[in-house]
Amino acid sequence: MGFGKMFILNLGLLITVAYLANVIYKYAFTKVSFKINYILSLALFIFAGWVCMKFGFQLNDDVIFDLRIVPLIIASGVYLQPFALMIIGIGIGLARLTLGWNDAAMAGLINLSILGIVCAALNIWMRRSNYGLISKGAITIVIVNIINTLNISIFGVLPMKKYLLEIVPITFPLTMGLSVIFALILWDFQIERRQTLELKYANELLRKQTEELRTAKIILEERAGQLALASQYKSEFLANMSHELRTPLNSIINLAQIISENEGGDGTTNGEEDTPNYGTIIYKSGQDLLKLINDILDLSKVEAGRLEVVEEDVAIAEIAELLEMHFEHMASQKGVAFEIRIEEGLPCTILSDAQRIGQILRNLLSNAFKFTQNGQVKLEIRKTGIDDMMEGEWIVFAVTDTGIGIPENKYEAIFEAFRQADGSISRKYGGTGLGLSISRDLARLLGGFIRLKSKIGLGSTFSLYLPLTSDMKENVAGEVGLKQKDKLL
């Protein structure tokens, strides 16, 4: 078999190796790590060179002519690391030794090692050059074939004259032509494979986008549900608010009308002794109405971020004294014991906003008295202890009652504006349910938080935690809020 037939056989073997390598990679090595894939690809190029030599043209017992340089040429356009081309060149040269250890084999080792260095240099040039891909490939093929011919003429075992005049005119055009053909076949194959990969990528991208759209749809549906629920809560709130506002307003209007109709010239109402009670009722109804309006205004300011906190020295004993004066009469009227206990060793003052602390504690105590029919209401002022499981120094204002209690699954609900644990509670006990929502937001503005513990029928404990040091205030909204998410409100 002549040079032409044997070189064409080499080309067919290279195409077969390339196809089999693609099939093996597609079905066996897709999940293999990049490092192993890289090593296997180097071994594949070396194996392709060995196949070419194994089935090359045997000129005599030692000399073999084949297309072993073609895998090296193709590799120069595939790899980004020049060192890989040197490994492939030396690897193919060493593979030649497996077919016989002689002078021709050593010449082949030297030739392929030099060509590996040349291809590494061409690889660097191709990555830095502005030429087109086809131009780079053509230049690489020509240079490698020329240097291969020169190496064989210098290091080969055949006489230079015989090789250049009798063999090169046949092998050089064949090697050049078949190198170009194989490069074009691989290029076309790469284009098809790239299109397949692009199609696969597009399908994957489309799948991800579909999944994202589906997730976005679910989120939108959830938000729509939340908006509908919020709308429902606000409707319930407005209904409760209308009821609460109408009650004191009707009292004010009706009683004012009675007083107006019964007023005598001396300012009395026909001498009836019950008249002063009407004034008391009017005053109380007006105060209730004012509190409702203030709650709404405070909630609006907090949500708009316009509520200001004024830090000053706040006397703890003074807070306790004012709260005792404020609720002593209420406790006496309801027949509920009221106790304020201050732990020894507390600082005389803390740096905070006295008005907002008082507002929070009045809300908590008002709720405690509202929902406690018998027993006691207690305000305990202390430092955090082991049971609190808190880091740093905190002062705690704990309001404990023996009222109706709150179910655990309603802990979060009662702190939300326009929402209550049970709509019937507002009908029975009155109120809008804004007090706890405002108290929670005010506690956060002060750098603290509110913790709730309660059991149905056994009462509740609302604890206001305020930091004793200023640096703790900066962290409470983040760290404490996340760590105590399931317990702090």
N, C-alpha and C positions, 0 to 999 in steps of 0.2 A: 504494500500500500504506500503511495507517494505522500509527499508533504501536504498537498492540498486535501486529500481524503482524510489524512490523519488530523489535520488542523480543524477540519469541519467536524470530525468526530469529537475533538476537544470542545468545540463550541457547543455541540449538542449536550455534552456532559455538563458543561457549565450551566446551561439553561436548565437542565434537569436538577442539578444541585440547588440552583436558585429557587426553583419551584418547590422542591421538597422542603427546603429550609423555610419558605414562607408558610407551607401547610403545617409543618411542625410547630413553628412559632405561633400560628393562629390558634391551634387546638391544644398545644401542650405547655407553652411557655408564657401565656398571657398573664398568669398570676405569679410568675417568678420575679424575684427582685431585680432591680435595674443592674446591679453589680454582676449578678450571675448571667443575665442576658448579654451584658457587654462582653464578658469572657467567652461566652458561647459564640458570639458573632465573630470574635477574633479567630477562634478555633475553626469556624466555618470557612473563612477566607483561606486559612492555611490548608484546610482539607481540600478546598476547590483547586488550589495549586497542586497539591499532591495527586489528585485525580487526573489532572492534565498531564503530569509527568508519567503516571502509571500507564496511561493509554496514549503516550506520545509516539513520535516517529523515531524508531530505533535505528540510527544511522550505522552504528556498529555496536560492539558489546558494551562500550562505555558511554558513547555520546547519544543523548536524547534531545530531540527538538519538539517543542510543544508550546502551548499558550499559557504557561505558568505566570507570565507577567500580567495577564489580563485581570485576574482577581486583585492584584496590587494596584492596577490603574483604577479599577472601579472603587476600591477602598479609599483612594486618595480624594474622591469626591463625596464619600460617605461620612468619614470620621472628622471630628473637629479637633482632635488631639493628634499632633504630628507624631508623638511617641508611639501611638497605636500602629502607624504605618511602618515604623522601624521594626516593631515586633512581628508584624505580618511578613515583611520582607525576610527577616532572619528566620522566621518560622518556616516559610516555604523553602528557604535554602537548606535548613536542617532536615526538612522532610525529604529532600533529594538524597540524603545519605541513607535513607531506609531502602532505597532501590539499588544500592551498591556503593561500597566505600572505595573510591578511586580518584584519580586526578580530575576527571570530568565532573565528578560529584563535588569536589572541593572548589573547582572553578564555578560551578553553579551556586554554591554557598556564598562565595565572594561576590558574584554577580548580583544575586538577590539582596544581599546585605547592602551593597552600594545603591541598588535601585530603591530599597526601603528608605535610605537617607534622602535620595533624590525626590521621592514621592512626598516625604515629610516636608521638604523645602517647598515643593510645588503646592502642597496643602496650605502652607502659610501664605504663599503668594496668592492663591485663589481666594482666600478669605479677605485679603486686603485689596485685591484688584477690583476695578470697576467694570471689567469686561463682562459680557453676557455669559450665561451658563454654557451654551454651545461652544463659544470661543475658548473658554477655559478648558472644557473637555478635549477639544481638538488639539490645543497646544500641549496639554498633558500627555495625550496619546503619542504625539509626534516625538516629544522630548524623551519619554520613557523608552520608546522603540529605538530611537537613535542611540541612547546611552547603552541599552541592552546589546545592540549590535557591536558597539565599540568595546564593551566589556568582554564579550565572547571572543572578539578578534584579538584582544590583549591577553586575557587570562585563560582562554579556551585551549583545549588539547589539539585542535585541528590547526594545520598551517594557515597563517593569516591570509596568504594569497589565495589558497584554495577556498577558504571560507568566504572571502569577500567577492571572489569572482564567480564561484559556482553555487554557493548556497544562499548568500544574502539576496541576490536578485530574485530568488523564489520565496524565501521565508519572510523577508522584510515586508513586501506588499501584502502577503497573506496575513501576517500578524497585524499589520496596520488595518487592513480591511475588516478582518474578523473582530478586532478590538472595537472598531467603530460600530459594527453590526451588533455586537453584544451590548455595548453601551446604549445604543438606541433601543434595543429590546428591553433592557432594564429601565431605561428612562420612561418608555411607554408603560411598562409594568408599574413603575412608581407613580406615574400620573393617575393610572386607574386605581391604585391602592390609596393614593392621596384623596381622590374623589370619594372612594368608599369611606375613608376615615372622616372626611368632611361631612358626608351624608350621615354617618353615625354620630358625629359631634352635633350636627344640626338636629337630628332626632332626639339626642340626649338633652340638648338645650331646650327643644320644644317640650320635651317631657317635664323638665324642671320648671319651665315657664307655666305649663299647664298645672303642675303641682302648686306653684306659687299663687296662680290665679285661684285655684281651689281653696288654698289656705286663706288667701285674701278674702274670698267670698265668705268663708266660714267666719272670719274675724268681723267682716262687715255685718253678717247676720247676727253675730253675738252683740256687736255694738248697737245694731238696730233694736235688738231685744232689750239691751240695757237702757237705751234711750226711751223705749216704750215703757219699761219698768220705772225709769226715773220720772217720766211723764205721769205715770199712774201715782207714784209717790207724791209728786207735786200736786196732783189733783186731790189726793186724800188730804195733803197738808192744807191746801186752800179751803177744802171743806171744813177741816178742823178749825182753821184760822177764822173762817167766817163765823163759825159757831162761837169761838172764844171771844171774838171782837163784838159780836152782837149782844152777848150776855151782859158785859159791863156797860155797853152803850145803851142798851134798853133800860138797864137799871138807872143810869144817869138821867136819861130822858124822862122816864116815867116818874121817878122820885122828884126830879126837878119840877115836873109839871104839878105834882101833888103839893109841893111846898109853895109853888106859885099860886095855885088855886086857893090854898088855905091860909096864905099870909094875911095877918091882920095889920092894922095900922101901926101897932107897936112892935112889929117884927116877929110876933108869935103866930101860931096857927090855931086860932080859936081856943087857946088855952090848953090844948092837948099836950100832955107830957111826952108823948112818943115822938114828937117832931125832931128833937136833937138826934135821934137814931137815924133818921133819914139822911142827915148830913154826914154821919159816919159811914153809912153805906155808900153814899155818893163818893166820898173821899177814897174808900177802899176800891170801889170800881174804877175810879180814875187812875189809881196807882197800878191796878192790874193791867189796865189798858196801856199805860205808859211803859210797863215792863215788857209787854208783848212787842210794842213798837221798837223799844230799845234792843230787844233780842234780834229782831229782823235787821235793824241797822248795823248791829255788831257783826252779824253773819255776812252781810254784804261787804263790809269793810275788810273782814278777814279774807274773803274769797278774792277781793280786788287787790289785796296786798297793801292796803292803805291804813291799816291799824298800826299805830305807833306804840312802841314800848319805851317807857321812861325808866331808866335804871337809877335807883337811889337806895340809900340805907333804909331797910324795912325792919321795924321792931317786931319781933315775933310775939312778944307779950301783948303789944298793942293790937295786933291782928286778932288774937284770941279774945281780948277784952271786947272789941267791937262786935265780933261774931256772937259772943255771949249776950251782949245787950240786944242784938238784933233778933235773936231766936229764943230768948228766954220767955217772952210772952207767948210765942207760938207753942212752945213746949208745954207751958202751963195750961193753955187753952185745950190742947189735945190730950192732956194727962199723960204725956210721954216724958220719961226722964231724959235730961240733957246734961252731958258731962263733957268738959274740955280738960284734957290731960296733957301737960307739957313735960317732956323728959328732961331730967337734970343733965347738965353738961352741954346744952345747946348754946350756940353763940347768941348773943343778945340781938344782933341784927344780921341780915343777909342782904346782898346786893341784888335787887330785883325791882319789880313794879308793884307797889302796894295795891294800887287800884285794881290791877288785873288779878292778883292773887285773891283779893277780897271777892272779886266777881266770880271767880272759879269756885271758891269755897262756899259762897252764898248759893250758887246753883246746886252744888252737891248736897248742901245741908237742906235746901228747900225740897229737893227730891226725896231726901231721907225722911223728912217730916211728912211729906205728902203721902208716901207709900207705907208709913208706919202707923198703925192704928193703936198698938199698945207695945209696951216694952221700953226701949231706950234708943237714943241717938247719941253717938259719942264721936268727938273729934280728938284724935290723938296726934300730937306733934312730936316727932322723934327723928333720930338719925337712922339710916339704913343699918340693918344687922345681918346676921348670917342667913336668916330666913328669906331675905330679899334677893339674895344671889346677885348683887350688883357690884360692879367695880367702881372705885372712887368714892368720894364723900357726897352723899345726897341727904337732903332734909325731906321728910315725908309728912304730908298732911293727910291722915287717914280718917275718912268719914265712914263710920260703921252704924248700921241700923238693924232693927229686927223686923223689917217689913216683909213684903210679899216675895221678894227675891226675883231673880232673872234667870231664865234657862240659858245654859251654856251656848246653845246654838244661836242665841240672839245677842251675844256680846258685841259683835261688830255692828249689827243693825241699829242698836240704840244710839250709837255715836254718829250715825249718818244723818245729815240734814234732810228734812222732809220725810223721814222714815222712823217708825216706831216699832217696838217689839210686838205690840198688839194694838190694832186700831181701837179696840174697845176700851183700852186703858185710858186713852185720852178722853173718852166720853165719861168714864166713871170718875177719874181723878182730876180731869182738866189739864190744861197745858198744851203747848204746841210741839214739844219734843226737840226744840232748838237748843235748849240749855246745855245738854251734854256735847252736842256738836261744837258749839261755841267754846265750851270749856276745854275740849280736846285741842282745838286750834290755838287757843290762848296759851295752853300749857306748852305747846311746841314753840310758840313765839318767845316764851320765857326760857327756852332751853331744856324743858322737861317733858313729862308725859304723864298719862293717867293709866293706872292699872286697876283692873276690876276682878273681884272675887265674889261669887254669889251662889246661893243655892235656893231653889224654890221653897218658899215657906219659912226659911231660916234667916233671911235678910241678906244684905249686901255690904261690901266694903269697897269704896272708891278711894284710891290712894293717889294723891298728887305728889309726884317726885320732882323736886327742883335741885339743880346742882349747887353745891356750896362754893365751887371755884369757877372762875370765868372760862378757863380753858376747856372745861367739860361741856360748856354750852355749845361750843363750836362743833363737837363731835356727836352730840345726842341725836340730831336729826338724821345722821347717816348710820353710824355704827350701832347705837342703841336701838334705833328704829328697826334695823334689819335683824339683829340678834333676838329681839323680844317681839318679833312680828306676831307670833301666835298668842302672846300674853299681854302686850302693851297696846293701848289704844289712845 
